[in-house]
Amino acid sequence: MVFRPAKVAVFIDGCYWHGCPEHYVPPKTNPGYWSDKVARNMARDRDTNQHLKEAGWTVLRFWEHEASAECAARITAEVTKRRPRTTSEHKQKE
């Protein structure tokens, strides 16, 4: 998900495909191929994070097993903190 005005990018990573340290289990079938695939995904995730951060974005990553309410609360807090304020919001705070 992308919250463009706030420059917040959100990723929900699958435990298997992105190598969750809690739940990833190496495959029994064709382990070389799949383990390499997961390692490439993890490297791509790090590269994506770096490029986005260099461009001024905040990157939030969650694992698929994390509670959706907790993820939503963290996303809401970050977007609220970073979103540009409108003129009417500035006047309300004064």
Residue pairs with C-beta under 8 A, 6 or more apart in sequence:
1 9
1 10
1 75
2 8
2 9
2 10
3 9
3 10
3 75
3 79
3 83
5 83
5 84
6 58
6 78
6 79
6 82
6 83
6 84
7 56
7 57
7 58
7 82
8 57
8 58
8 59
8 60
8 75
8 78
8 79
8 82
9 52
9 57
9 58
9 59
9 60
10 60
10 61
10 62
10 75
11 45
11 59
11 60
11 61
11 62
12 61
12 62
12 63
12 64
12 71
13 20
13 45
13 61
13 62
13 63
13 64
14 64
15 22
15 23
15 24
15 63
15 64
15 65
16 23
16 24
16 25
16 38
17 38
17 41
18 38
18 41
18 42
18 45
18 63
19 38
19 39
19 41
19 42
20 63
20 64
20 65
22 63
22 65
23 63
23 65
24 38
26 34
26 35
27 34
27 35
45 61
48 59
49 59
49 61
52 59
53 59
58 78
58 82
60 74
60 75
60 78
62 71
62 74
